[in-house]
Amino acid sequence: MNIITSKQAQEKIDQLITETHEPILLKGETLNGVLIAENDWKAIQ
């Protein structure tokens, strides 16, 4: 899993959405998040 800061994600969100095929851990100052493809999310649901 790739790890980037929330600031980095803001700067290249379009690239992350269109080119990413694996989860990305978004590191925030106090909390973290995970960016995954919509199809992967639907499979989890």
PDB file with SEQRES, HELIX, SHEET and CRYST1 records, atoms N, CA, C and O in Angstrom:
SEQRES   1 A   45  MET ASN ILE ILE THR SER LYS GLN ALA GLN GLU LYS ILE          
SEQRES   2 A   45  ASP GLN LEU ILE THR GLU THR HIS GLU PRO ILE LEU LEU          
SEQRES   3 A   45  LYS GLY GLU THR LEU ASN GLY VAL LEU ILE ALA GLU ASN          
SEQRES   4 A   45  ASP TRP LYS ALA ILE GLN                                      
HELIX    1 AA1 SER A    6  GLU A   11  1                                   6    
HELIX    2 AA2 ILE A   13  GLU A   19  1                                   7    
HELIX    3 AA3 GLU A   38  ILE A   44  1                                   7    
SHEET    1 AA1 3 ASN A   2  THR A   5  0                                        
SHEET    2 AA1 3 ILE A  24  LYS A  27  1                                        
SHEET    3 AA1 3 ASN A  32  LEU A  35 -1                                        
CRYST1    1.000    1.000    1.000  90.00  90.00  90.00 P 1           1          
ATOM      1  N   MET A   1       0.848  -1.177   0.000  1.00  0.00           N  
ATOM      2  CA  MET A   1       0.000   0.000   0.000  1.00  0.00           C  
ATOM      3  C   MET A   1       0.891   1.237   0.000  1.00  0.00           C  
ATOM      4  O   MET A   1       1.802   1.359   0.818  1.00  0.00           O  
ATOM      5  N   ASN A   2       0.619   2.138  -0.915  1.00  0.00           N  
ATOM      6  CA  ASN A   2       1.343   3.407  -0.945  1.00  0.00           C  
ATOM      7  C   ASN A   2       0.878   4.295   0.203  1.00  0.00           C  
ATOM      8  O   ASN A   2      -0.281   4.231   0.613  1.00  0.00           O  
ATOM      9  N   ILE A   3       1.769   5.110   0.714  1.00  0.00           N  
ATOM     10  CA  ILE A   3       1.448   6.034   1.799  1.00  0.00           C  
ATOM     11  C   ILE A   3       1.838   7.438   1.350  1.00  0.00           C  
ATOM     12  O   ILE A   3       2.979   7.679   0.954  1.00  0.00           O  
ATOM     13  N   ILE A   4       0.873   8.369   1.415  1.00  0.00           N  
ATOM     14  CA  ILE A   4       1.154   9.763   1.106  1.00  0.00           C  
ATOM     15  C   ILE A   4       0.465  10.641   2.139  1.00  0.00           C  
ATOM     16  O   ILE A   4      -0.457  10.199   2.824  1.00  0.00           O  
ATOM     17  N   THR A   5       0.912  11.871   2.246  1.00  0.00           N  
ATOM     18  CA  THR A   5       0.276  12.798   3.178  1.00  0.00           C  
ATOM     19  C   THR A   5      -0.998  13.341   2.554  1.00  0.00           C  
ATOM     20  O   THR A   5      -1.168  13.306   1.336  1.00  0.00           O  
ATOM     21  N   SER A   6      -1.882  13.838   3.388  1.00  0.00           N  
ATOM     22  CA  SER A   6      -3.122  14.425   2.883  1.00  0.00           C  
ATOM     23  C   SER A   6      -2.812  15.628   1.994  1.00  0.00           C  
ATOM     24  O   SER A   6      -3.531  15.879   1.027  1.00  0.00           O  
ATOM     25  N   LYS A   7      -1.768  16.363   2.304  1.00  0.00           N  
ATOM     26  CA  LYS A   7      -1.352  17.512   1.485  1.00  0.00           C  
ATOM     27  C   LYS A   7      -0.947  17.046   0.090  1.00  0.00           C  
ATOM     28  O   LYS A   7      -1.336  17.661  -0.904  1.00  0.00           O  
ATOM     29  N   GLN A   8      -0.173  15.972   0.007  1.00  0.00           N  
ATOM     30  CA  GLN A   8       0.228  15.430  -1.295  1.00  0.00           C  
ATOM     31  C   GLN A   8      -0.998  14.971  -2.078  1.00  0.00           C  
ATOM     32  O   GLN A   8      -1.076  15.180  -3.289  1.00  0.00           O  
ATOM     33  N   ALA A   9      -1.953  14.348  -1.393  1.00  0.00           N  
ATOM     34  CA  ALA A   9      -3.174  13.869  -2.048  1.00  0.00           C  
ATOM     35  C   ALA A   9      -3.966  15.035  -2.628  1.00  0.00           C  
ATOM     36  O   ALA A   9      -4.505  14.930  -3.730  1.00  0.00           O  
ATOM     37  N   GLN A  10      -4.042  16.137  -1.902  1.00  0.00           N  
ATOM     38  CA  GLN A  10      -4.759  17.312  -2.396  1.00  0.00           C  
ATOM     39  C   GLN A  10      -4.120  17.828  -3.680  1.00  0.00           C  
ATOM     40  O   GLN A  10      -4.821  18.240  -4.604  1.00  0.00           O  
ATOM     41  N   GLU A  11      -2.820  17.805  -3.737  1.00  0.00           N  
ATOM     42  CA  GLU A  11      -2.098  18.353  -4.883  1.00  0.00           C  
ATOM     43  C   GLU A  11      -2.228  17.502  -6.145  1.00  0.00           C  
ATOM     44  O   GLU A  11      -2.093  18.017  -7.255  1.00  0.00           O  
ATOM     45  N   LYS A  12      -2.491  16.203  -5.983  1.00  0.00           N  
ATOM     46  CA  LYS A  12      -2.568  15.346  -7.169  1.00  0.00           C  
ATOM     47  C   LYS A  12      -3.757  14.380  -7.124  1.00  0.00           C  
ATOM     48  O   LYS A  12      -3.640  13.222  -7.525  1.00  0.00           O  
ATOM     49  N   ILE A  13      -4.890  14.864  -6.637  1.00  0.00           N  
ATOM     50  CA  ILE A  13      -6.067  14.008  -6.496  1.00  0.00           C  
ATOM     51  C   ILE A  13      -6.536  13.448  -7.837  1.00  0.00           C  
ATOM     52  O   ILE A  13      -6.900  12.275  -7.917  1.00  0.00           O  
ATOM     53  N   ASP A  14      -6.532  14.267  -8.894  1.00  0.00           N  
ATOM     54  CA  ASP A  14      -6.960  13.766 -10.200  1.00  0.00           C  
ATOM     55  C   ASP A  14      -6.092  12.601 -10.661  1.00  0.00           C  
ATOM     56  O   ASP A  14      -6.608  11.615 -11.188  1.00  0.00           O  
ATOM     57  N   GLN A  15      -4.804  12.704 -10.472  1.00  0.00           N  
ATOM     58  CA  GLN A  15      -3.882  11.632 -10.848  1.00  0.00           C  
ATOM     59  C   GLN A  15      -4.156  10.382 -10.014  1.00  0.00           C  
ATOM     60  O   GLN A  15      -4.152   9.274 -10.551  1.00  0.00           O  
ATOM     61  N   LEU A  16      -4.390  10.539  -8.737  1.00  0.00           N  
ATOM     62  CA  LEU A  16      -4.646   9.394  -7.863  1.00  0.00           C  
ATOM     63  C   LEU A  16      -5.926   8.663  -8.269  1.00  0.00           C  
ATOM     64  O   LEU A  16      -5.981   7.433  -8.252  1.00  0.00           O  
ATOM     65  N   ILE A  17      -6.944   9.429  -8.630  1.00  0.00           N  
ATOM     66  CA  ILE A  17      -8.224   8.825  -8.995  1.00  0.00           C  
ATOM     67  C   ILE A  17      -8.119   8.049 -10.300  1.00  0.00           C  
ATOM     68  O   ILE A  17      -8.692   6.967 -10.422  1.00  0.00           O  
ATOM     69  N   THR A  18      -7.399   8.583 -11.271  1.00  0.00           N  
ATOM     70  CA  THR A  18      -7.376   7.957 -12.595  1.00  0.00           C  
ATOM     71  C   THR A  18      -6.281   6.914 -12.771  1.00  0.00           C  
ATOM     72  O   THR A  18      -6.409   6.043 -13.631  1.00  0.00           O  
ATOM     73  N   GLU A  19      -5.218   6.972 -11.991  1.00  0.00           N  
ATOM     74  CA  GLU A  19      -4.083   6.082 -12.221  1.00  0.00           C  
ATOM     75  C   GLU A  19      -3.853   5.051 -11.132  1.00  0.00           C  
ATOM     76  O   GLU A  19      -2.984   4.191 -11.276  1.00  0.00           O  
ATOM     77  N   THR A  20      -4.597   5.116 -10.066  1.00  0.00           N  
ATOM     78  CA  THR A  20      -4.329   4.243  -8.929  1.00  0.00           C  
ATOM     79  C   THR A  20      -5.197   2.996  -8.967  1.00  0.00           C  
ATOM     80  O   THR A  20      -6.415   3.079  -9.129  1.00  0.00           O  
ATOM     81  N   HIS A  21      -4.560   1.839  -8.817  1.00  0.00           N  
ATOM     82  CA  HIS A  21      -5.292   0.581  -8.814  1.00  0.00           C  
ATOM     83  C   HIS A  21      -5.018  -0.212  -7.541  1.00  0.00           C  
ATOM     84  O   HIS A  21      -5.279  -1.413  -7.485  1.00  0.00           O  
ATOM     85  N   GLU A  22      -4.499   0.451  -6.534  1.00  0.00           N  
ATOM     86  CA  GLU A  22      -4.304  -0.189  -5.235  1.00  0.00           C  
ATOM     87  C   GLU A  22      -4.622   0.851  -4.152  1.00  0.00           C  
ATOM     88  O   GLU A  22      -4.535   2.052  -4.407  1.00  0.00           O  
ATOM     89  N   PRO A  23      -4.983   0.405  -2.964  1.00  0.00           N  
ATOM     90  CA  PRO A  23      -5.312   1.355  -1.895  1.00  0.00           C  
ATOM     91  C   PRO A  23      -4.130   2.273  -1.569  1.00  0.00           C  
ATOM     92  O   PRO A  23      -2.969   1.878  -1.672  1.00  0.00           O  
ATOM     93  N   ILE A  24      -4.453   3.492  -1.178  1.00  0.00           N  
ATOM     94  CA  ILE A  24      -3.444   4.465  -0.771  1.00  0.00           C  
ATOM     95  C   ILE A  24      -3.791   4.947   0.626  1.00  0.00           C  
ATOM     96  O   ILE A  24      -4.907   5.407   0.867  1.00  0.00           O  
ATOM     97  N   LEU A  25      -2.852   4.846   1.539  1.00  0.00           N  
ATOM     98  CA  LEU A  25      -3.034   5.351   2.898  1.00  0.00           C  
ATOM     99  C   LEU A  25      -2.745   6.844   2.894  1.00  0.00           C  
ATOM    100  O   LEU A  25      -1.649   7.273   2.534  1.00  0.00           O  
ATOM    101  N   LEU A  26      -3.736   7.630   3.296  1.00  0.00           N  
ATOM    102  CA  LEU A  26      -3.592   9.083   3.378  1.00  0.00           C  
ATOM    103  C   LEU A  26      -3.311   9.450   4.826  1.00  0.00           C  
ATOM    104  O   LEU A  26      -4.171   9.285   5.691  1.00  0.00           O  
ATOM    105  N   LYS A  27      -2.118   9.943   5.088  1.00  0.00           N  
ATOM    106  CA  LYS A  27      -1.701  10.291   6.446  1.00  0.00           C  
ATOM    107  C   LYS A  27      -2.069  11.736   6.746  1.00  0.00           C  
ATOM    108  O   LYS A  27      -1.566  12.658   6.104  1.00  0.00           O  
ATOM    109  N   GLY A  28      -2.954  11.931   7.730  1.00  0.00           N  
ATOM    110  CA  GLY A  28      -3.305  13.265   8.179  1.00  0.00           C  
ATOM    111  C   GLY A  28      -2.542  13.618   9.447  1.00  0.00           C  
ATOM    112  O   GLY A  28      -1.777  12.807   9.968  1.00  0.00           O  
ATOM    113  N   GLU A  29      -2.753  14.826   9.935  1.00  0.00           N  
ATOM    114  CA  GLU A  29      -2.058  15.235  11.165  1.00  0.00           C  
ATOM    115  C   GLU A  29      -2.561  14.465  12.376  1.00  0.00           C  
ATOM    116  O   GLU A  29      -1.775  14.122  13.259  1.00  0.00           O  
ATOM    117  N   THR A  30      -3.862  14.188  12.430  1.00  0.00           N  
ATOM    118  CA  THR A  30      -4.404  13.470  13.588  1.00  0.00           C  
ATOM    119  C   THR A  30      -5.094  12.166  13.205  1.00  0.00           C  
ATOM    120  O   THR A  30      -5.160  11.241  14.015  1.00  0.00           O  
ATOM    121  N   LEU A  31      -5.606  12.083  11.981  1.00  0.00           N  
ATOM    122  CA  LEU A  31      -6.298  10.876  11.530  1.00  0.00           C  
ATOM    123  C   LEU A  31      -5.774  10.467  10.161  1.00  0.00           C  
ATOM    124  O   LEU A  31      -5.175  11.271   9.448  1.00  0.00           O  
ATOM    125  N   ASN A  32      -6.003   9.221   9.805  1.00  0.00           N  
ATOM    126  CA  ASN A  32      -5.613   8.709   8.506  1.00  0.00           C  
ATOM    127  C   ASN A  32      -6.853   8.263   7.745  1.00  0.00           C  
ATOM    128  O   ASN A  32      -7.919   8.073   8.332  1.00  0.00           O  
ATOM    129  N   GLY A  33      -6.708   8.100   6.448  1.00  0.00           N  
ATOM    130  CA  GLY A  33      -7.794   7.598   5.611  1.00  0.00           C  
ATOM    131  C   GLY A  33      -7.210   6.690   4.549  1.00  0.00           C  
ATOM    132  O   GLY A  33      -5.992   6.606   4.385  1.00  0.00           O  
ATOM    133  N   VAL A  34      -8.094   6.007   3.827  1.00  0.00           N  
ATOM    134  CA  VAL A  34      -7.656   5.128   2.753  1.00  0.00           C  
ATOM    135  C   VAL A  34      -8.447   5.469   1.502  1.00  0.00           C  
ATOM    136  O   VAL A  34      -9.674   5.564   1.539  1.00  0.00           O  
ATOM    137  N   LEU A  35      -7.744   5.650   0.400  1.00  0.00           N  
ATOM    138  CA  LEU A  35      -8.361   5.894  -0.900  1.00  0.00           C  
ATOM    139  C   LEU A  35      -8.327   4.583  -1.667  1.00  0.00           C  
ATOM    140  O   LEU A  35      -7.261   4.008  -1.887  1.00  0.00           O  
ATOM    141  N   ILE A  36      -9.524   4.107  -2.079  1.00  0.00           N  
ATOM    142  CA  ILE A  36      -9.599   2.876  -2.866  1.00  0.00           C  
ATOM    143  C   ILE A  36     -10.487   3.123  -4.087  1.00  0.00           C  
ATOM    144  O   ILE A  36     -11.260   4.080  -4.119  1.00  0.00           O  
ATOM    145  N   ALA A  37     -10.369   2.266  -5.070  1.00  0.00           N  
ATOM    146  CA  ALA A  37     -11.189   2.368  -6.273  1.00  0.00           C  
ATOM    147  C   ALA A  37     -12.652   2.118  -5.924  1.00  0.00           C  
ATOM    148  O   ALA A  37     -12.969   1.361  -5.007  1.00  0.00           O  
ATOM    149  N   GLU A  38     -13.535   2.771  -6.675  1.00  0.00           N  
ATOM    150  CA  GLU A  38     -14.975   2.621  -6.439  1.00  0.00           C  
ATOM    151  C   GLU A  38     -15.406   1.157  -6.564  1.00  0.00           C  
ATOM    152  O   GLU A  38     -16.208   0.679  -5.762  1.00  0.00           O  
ATOM    153  N   ASN A  39     -14.889   0.457  -7.548  1.00  0.00           N  
ATOM    154  CA  ASN A  39     -15.245  -0.968  -7.705  1.00  0.00           C  
ATOM    155  C   ASN A  39     -14.836  -1.798  -6.500  1.00  0.00           C  
ATOM    156  O   ASN A  39     -15.564  -2.701  -6.089  1.00  0.00           O  
ATOM    157  N   ASP A  40     -13.680  -1.497  -5.933  1.00  0.00           N  
ATOM    158  CA  ASP A  40     -13.235  -2.203  -4.720  1.00  0.00           C  
ATOM    159  C   ASP A  40     -14.160  -1.900  -3.559  1.00  0.00           C  
ATOM    160  O   ASP A  40     -14.503  -2.793  -2.784  1.00  0.00           O  
ATOM    161  N   TRP A  41     -14.561  -0.662  -3.435  1.00  0.00           N  
ATOM    162  CA  TRP A  41     -15.470  -0.274  -2.347  1.00  0.00           C  
ATOM    163  C   TRP A  41     -16.802  -0.986  -2.500  1.00  0.00           C  
ATOM    164  O   TRP A  41     -17.351  -1.492  -1.521  1.00  0.00           O  
ATOM    165  N   LYS A  42     -17.325  -1.030  -3.714  1.00  0.00           N  
ATOM    166  CA  LYS A  42     -18.604  -1.718  -3.944  1.00  0.00           C  
ATOM    167  C   LYS A  42     -18.500  -3.206  -3.604  1.00  0.00           C  
ATOM    168  O   LYS A  42     -19.458  -3.798  -3.107  1.00  0.00           O  
ATOM    169  N   ALA A  43     -17.358  -3.800  -3.866  1.00  0.00           N  
ATOM    170  CA  ALA A  43     -17.162  -5.215  -3.547  1.00  0.00           C  
ATOM    171  C   ALA A  43     -17.165  -5.448  -2.033  1.00  0.00           C  
ATOM    172  O   ALA A  43     -17.608  -6.495  -1.561  1.00  0.00           O  
ATOM    173  N   ILE A  44     -16.672  -4.476  -1.287  1.00  0.00           N  
ATOM    174  CA  ILE A  44     -16.659  -4.577   0.179  1.00  0.00           C  
ATOM    175  C   ILE A  44     -18.072  -4.483   0.745  1.00  0.00           C  
ATOM    176  O   ILE A  44     -18.412  -5.160   1.716  1.00  0.00           O  
ATOM    177  N   GLN A  45     -18.881  -3.641   0.128  1.00  0.00           N  
ATOM    178  CA  GLN A  45     -20.240  -3.437   0.601  1.00  0.00           C  
ATOM    179  C   GLN A  45     -21.031  -4.669   0.357  1.00  0.00           C  
ATOM    180  O   GLN A  45     -22.217  -4.716   0.683  1.00  0.00           O  
TER     181      GLN A  45                                                      
END                                                                             
